Amino acid sequence: MIAEIVSIGDEILIGQIVNTNAVFIAKELNKIGIEVGQITSISDRKEHIESCLDDAQKRAQVIILTGGLGPTKDDLTKHTLCSYFDDVLVKNEIVLERIEEMFAKYVPTPINDENRKQALLPSKAKVLNNLHGTASGMWFEAEDRVIISLPGVPFEMKALVSNEVIPALQKHYTRPYIIHKTLLTYGLGESVIAERIEQWENELPDDIKLAYLPNLGRVRLRLSGKGTDQTLLDRRIDAEIEKLYPLIGDIIMGFEEEASIEEQLQAQFIKTNNTLAVAESCTGGKIANRFTQIPGASAYFKGGVVAYATEVKVNLLGVSQSLIDSYSVVSAPVAEAMAVAARERFGATIGVATTGNAGPSKGDSDAELGTVYIALASQNGVVSYEFHLGRHRDRVVEKAVHKVMELLHKEVF
């Protein structure tokens, strides 16, 4: 079964917002065995919506539209759908009562006629109840096709998908199972991995597909399968994954569907009674952010310092000026001194530090652009690593963050 997602809004087409709605919907559809064949973004114009619906119905059994359901004149989706299905708008008293109650309880400004018009809905549509906004979702059926229209506000859309759309689709269609399992690998590039697993990849069954998802210092390997027997399909994919461990087991660091590398590290730090502190220069606080965005990080993450300027490394972390003068601020000895200082000053069992030249200029060091030193300090001593991560500033920083995750994983597991 194929679905198509249509995102409506000029704000997407001009790059003002990122189309996160389509990502969420695609994931939720896959979970119930509905494959997304195409994602399309179009403008808020009647002719574009109608043309897109005509084309989508040639390819897909389920079409989900988001956006264009607000109370203002530029929101045309509802009126276009009414015209498209040769329908008329009728007042839905239940929806109107909900909108009026919402304004009375939660909105400081009085309700107006434009807000009340949100209760005018196509008579042929099944209403999908929006508990978080005034724009109802709509479900149309055309022969063997289902067309669903949802508001574009993300938290409203997500609630409607979870509470209304997915249960309704599960009842409406008999679907196969789609299973994705994504291995997280760190430390080798896509081409090297492909060379290592070439024979295994060539021998994959036709109904199990492999996708490489490279991203700045890590590569995700996604195995996907579709079938009518979920248990059998799951076992077959697991059997293929087991064959990978002798080939690339040294770089596999878990499954994306189970836990991110940050979540894995958090669990392991807590399990082993370890704590972490960071001293960041070229990564600018991104390492601390990656850890602290996960609930429960306070159980092991002590804190961090963004020691960006040389004087901060000296005055706050206590790195010796003579050490910097001798080796440069971007060097293994300075990274090691920063890691030791982070560990000691925060009272952590493990300290990690980064210093490097991310560019575009060299700053206080003559080290080549893209040079990054990462150091780890623990009860066993301190060790540092030198990396050359290219010349693009953002890529250098992101690669350095991934390298820290990789090194910490090897340290605590």
C-alpha positions in Angstrom: 0.0 0.0 0.0 1.3 3.4 -1.0 0.7 6.8 0.6 1.6 10.3 -0.6 2.2 13.3 1.6 1.4 16.8 0.4 2.6 19.8 2.4 0.8 23.0 1.5 2.4 26.4 2.2 4.5 29.0 0.5 6.6 29.2 3.7 8.0 25.8 2.9 8.7 26.6 -0.7 10.7 29.8 0.1 12.7 28.0 2.8 11.2 29.9 5.7 10.4 26.7 7.6 11.6 23.1 7.4 9.0 20.5 6.5 9.1 18.4 9.7 5.4 17.4 9.3 6.2 15.1 6.4 9.0 13.4 8.3 6.7 12.7 11.3 3.8 11.4 9.1 6.1 9.2 7.0 7.5 7.5 10.2 4.0 6.9 11.6 2.7 5.4 8.3 5.7 3.1 8.1 5.0 1.8 11.5 1.6 0.4 10.4 2.8 -1.0 7.1 2.0 1.9 4.7 4.8 2.8 2.4 5.3 6.5 1.4 5.9 6.7 -2.3 6.3 10.5 -2.6 6.4 13.7 -0.6 5.4 16.9 -2.3 5.4 20.5 -1.3 3.1 23.0 -3.1 1.9 26.6 -2.7 -1.4 27.8 -1.3 -3.1 28.0 -4.6 -6.4 26.3 -5.6 -5.1 25.1 -9.0 -1.9 23.6 -7.4 -3.9 21.7 -4.8 -6.3 20.3 -7.3 -3.6 19.3 -9.8 -1.6 17.6 -7.0 -4.7 15.6 -5.9 -5.3 14.4 -9.4 -1.7 13.3 -9.8 -1.4 11.7 -6.3 -4.5 9.6 -6.8 -2.8 7.9 -9.8 0.0 6.8 -7.5 -1.3 6.3 -4.0 -4.2 4.9 -2.1 -3.7 7.3 0.8 -3.1 11.0 0.4 -2.4 13.1 3.4 -2.4 16.9 3.1 -1.1 19.3 5.8 -1.5 23.1 5.9 -3.9 25.7 4.7 -6.7 25.2 7.2 -6.4 28.4 9.2 -9.1 31.1 9.5 -7.4 33.7 7.2 -8.1 34.3 3.5 -4.8 32.7 2.4 -5.9 29.4 3.9 -7.6 27.7 0.9 -7.3 24.0 1.5 -10.8 23.5 2.9 -12.6 25.5 0.2 -10.5 23.8 -2.5 -11.4 20.3 -1.2 -15.1 21.3 -1.0 -14.9 22.3 -4.7 -12.9 19.3 -5.7 -15.4 16.9 -4.2 -18.4 18.9 -5.5 -19.5 19.5 -1.9 -20.8 22.3 0.2 -19.8 23.7 3.6 -22.1 23.0 6.5 -22.0 24.2 10.1 -20.8 21.5 12.5 -22.4 22.3 15.8 -20.2 20.0 17.8 -17.1 21.6 16.3 -18.5 25.1 16.9 -19.2 24.3 20.5 -15.6 23.0 21.0 -14.1 26.2 19.4 -16.2 28.5 21.6 -15.3 26.5 24.7 -11.6 26.7 23.7 -11.7 30.5 23.3 -13.6 30.9 26.6 -11.1 28.8 28.5 -7.7 29.4 26.9 -7.7 32.5 24.5 -7.6 36.0 26.0 -9.1 37.7 22.9 -12.8 37.3 22.2 -13.9 34.8 19.5 -14.9 36.4 16.2 -16.8 35.3 13.1 -13.6 34.2 11.3 -12.9 31.8 14.2 -16.5 30.5 14.1 -16.1 29.8 10.3 -13.7 27.1 11.3 -16.8 25.0 12.2 -18.0 25.2 8.5 -16.8 21.9 7.1 -17.5 19.9 3.9 -20.6 17.7 4.3 -19.0 14.7 2.7 -16.0 14.7 5.0 -15.6 12.7 8.2 -14.5 15.2 10.9 -11.3 14.4 12.7 -11.4 16.1 16.1 -8.6 18.6 16.8 -8.3 18.9 20.6 -5.5 21.5 20.3 -6.8 24.0 17.7 -9.7 25.3 15.8 -9.0 23.6 12.4 -10.6 20.2 12.3 -9.0 17.4 10.3 -11.0 16.0 7.4 -11.3 12.4 5.9 -12.7 12.0 2.4 -13.2 8.7 0.5 -13.1 8.5 -3.3 -13.6 5.0 -4.6 -10.7 3.1 -3.1 -8.7 6.2 -2.2 -8.6 8.1 1.1 -7.7 11.8 1.2 -7.0 13.2 4.6 -6.5 16.9 5.3 -4.8 18.1 8.5 -3.7 21.4 10.0 -0.1 22.4 9.4 0.6 23.4 13.1 3.0 20.6 14.1 1.6 19.8 17.6 -2.0 19.8 16.3 -1.1 17.6 13.3 0.8 15.1 15.5 -2.0 14.7 17.9 -4.5 14.2 15.0 -2.2 11.6 13.3 -1.7 9.7 16.5 -5.2 9.8 17.9 -7.4 9.9 14.8 -5.6 9.1 11.5 -3.5 6.1 12.4 -6.3 4.2 14.2 -8.7 4.9 11.3 -6.3 3.7 8.7 -5.6 0.5 10.6 -9.3 -0.2 10.6 -9.8 0.8 7.0 -7.0 -1.2 5.3 -5.4 -4.6 5.6 -1.7 -3.8 5.5 1.6 -5.7 5.4 4.3 -5.2 8.0 7.3 -2.9 7.3 10.3 -3.3 9.5 13.4 -1.0 9.5 16.5 -1.7 11.6 19.2 0.8 11.5 22.8 0.1 12.7 24.8 3.0 14.0 28.5 2.9 13.0 31.2 5.3 13.8 34.8 5.6 12.7 34.8 4.5 9.0 33.5 6.1 5.9 30.7 4.8 3.6 33.1 3.5 0.8 35.3 1.6 3.3 32.2 0.0 4.9 30.8 -0.9 1.5 34.1 -2.6 0.6 34.1 -4.6 3.8 30.5 -5.9 3.4 30.3 -6.2 -0.4 29.9 -9.9 -0.5 27.3 -9.9 2.3 25.4 -7.1 0.5 25.5 -9.1 -2.8 24.0 -12.1 -1.1 21.1 -10.2 0.6 17.6 -11.7 -0.1 15.7 -9.7 -2.7 13.0 -8.6 -0.2 15.5 -7.2 2.3 17.0 -3.8 1.2 20.1 -2.0 2.5 20.6 1.7 2.6 23.7 3.7 3.5 23.0 6.9 5.5 26.3 8.8 5.9 26.6 11.8 8.1 29.9 13.5 9.0 31.9 10.8 10.9 29.2 8.2 11.2 27.3 6.0 8.8 23.9 4.5 9.5 23.1 1.2 7.8 19.3 0.6 7.4 17.9 -2.8 6.6 14.3 -2.8 5.5 11.9 -5.5 4.8 8.2 -5.9 4.0 6.0 -9.0 4.5 2.8 -10.5 5.9 4.4 -12.4 8.8 6.0 -9.9 11.3 7.8 -12.5 13.4 9.3 -14.2 10.4 10.4 -11.0 8.8 11.9 -9.8 12.1 13.9 -13.0 12.4 15.2 -12.9 8.9 16.4 -9.3 9.2 18.1 -10.2 12.5 19.8 -13.1 10.9 21.3 -10.8 8.2 22.4 -8.4 10.8 24.2 -11.1 12.8 26.3 -11.8 9.6 27.6 -8.2 9.8 29.3 -8.4 13.1 32.3 -10.5 12.0 32.7 -7.9 9.2 32.2 -4.5 10.9 31.5 -5.4 14.5 34.4 -3.1 15.6 32.4 0.0 14.4 28.8 -1.0 15.3 27.5 1.0 18.2 23.9 -0.1 18.5 20.6 0.4 16.8 19.1 3.8 16.1 15.6 2.4 16.8 16.6 1.4 20.3 18.7 4.3 21.5 20.9 7.1 20.1 24.6 6.9 21.0 24.0 9.7 23.6 21.3 7.6 25.2 23.5 4.5 25.2 26.3 6.5 26.8 24.0 7.9 29.4 22.8 4.4 30.4 26.3 3.1 30.5 27.7 6.0 32.6 24.9 5.5 35.1 25.3 1.7 35.1 29.0 1.9 35.8 28.8 4.8 38.3 30.9 7.0 36.0 30.4 10.8 35.6 31.4 13.1 32.8 32.6 16.7 32.5 33.7 18.5 29.3 36.0 21.4 28.3 35.2 22.5 24.8 37.0 24.9 22.6 36.3 24.4 18.9 33.0 22.5 19.5 31.6 25.5 21.3 29.3 23.6 23.7 27.8 21.2 21.2 29.0 18.2 23.1 27.4 19.3 26.4 24.2 20.1 24.5 24.0 16.6 22.9 24.1 15.1 26.4 21.9 17.5 28.3 19.1 17.4 25.8 18.3 13.9 27.1 16.2 13.7 30.2 18.1 12.3 33.2 21.5 13.6 32.2 22.0 15.2 35.6 22.5 11.7 37.0 26.0 11.5 35.4 26.8 14.8 33.6 28.6 17.1 36.0 29.0 20.2 33.7 31.1 21.8 31.1 33.2 24.8 30.1 33.3 26.5 26.7 36.9 27.7 26.9 36.9 29.3 23.5 39.5 32.0 24.0 43.0 31.2 25.0 42.8 33.4 28.2 39.8 31.3 29.4 41.8 28.1 29.0 44.5 29.7 31.1 42.5 31.6 33.7 39.5 29.3 34.1 40.9 25.9 33.4 44.4 26.6 34.7 46.1 25.5 31.5 49.7 26.6 31.7 50.6 29.6 29.5 54.1 28.1 29.0 52.4 24.9 27.8 50.5 26.9 25.2 53.6 28.9 24.2 55.5 25.7 23.7 53.0 23.6 21.8 50.3 26.1 20.6 46.7 26.3 21.8 45.7 23.6 19.2 47.8 20.7 20.4 47.7 17.4 22.2 49.3 18.7 25.4 46.8 21.5 25.7 43.8 19.2 25.0 45.1 16.8 27.7 45.5 19.7 30.2 41.9 20.8 29.5 40.5 17.3 29.9 42.4 16.8 33.2 41.1 20.2 34.4 37.5 19.4 33.5 37.7 16.1 35.4 39.2 17.6 38.5 37.3 20.8 38.7 33.9 19.2 38.2 34.7 16.1 40.3 34.0 13.7 37.4 35.4 10.3 36.8 35.9 11.1 33.1 36.9 14.5 31.5 36.8 15.1 27.8 38.2 18.1 25.9 38.4 19.5 22.4 40.6 22.1 20.8 41.1 22.7 17.2 41.1 25.0 14.1 37.7 24.8 12.6 38.3 27.8 10.4 37.9 29.9 8.4 41.0 31.6 10.0 43.6 29.9 12.2 43.1 32.1 15.3 45.7 31.7 18.0 47.3 28.7 16.5 49.3 27.8 13.4 47.8 24.3 13.1 46.3 23.6 9.8 42.6 24.2 9.3 40.5 21.2 10.2 43.0 20.0 12.8 41.3 18.9 16.0 42.7 17.3 19.2 40.4 15.4 21.5 41.6 14.2 25.0 40.0 11.9 27.5 41.1 11.9 31.2 40.2 9.2 33.6 41.6 7.4 36.6 43.8 5.5 34.2 45.5 8.7 33.0 45.0 10.9 30.0 45.1 10.2 26.3 44.7 12.4 23.3 44.0 11.9 19.6 44.8 14.1 16.5 42.2 14.3 13.7 42.2 16.2 10.4 38.5 16.8 9.6 38.5 18.9 6.4 38.2 22.7 5.8 34.5 23.4 6.1 33.8 24.9 9.5 30.4 23.4 10.3 31.5 19.9 9.1 34.7 20.1 11.2 32.7 20.8 14.3 30.1 18.2 13.7 32.7 15.5 12.9 34.6 16.4 16.1 31.4 15.9 18.1 30.8 12.5 16.5 34.5 11.6 17.3 34.0 12.4 20.9 30.9 10.2 21.0 32.9 7.4 19.4 35.8 7.7 21.8 33.6 7.8 24.9 31.7 4.8 23.7 35.0 2.8 23.4 36.0 4.2 26.8 33.0 3.1 28.9 31.8 0.0 27.1 
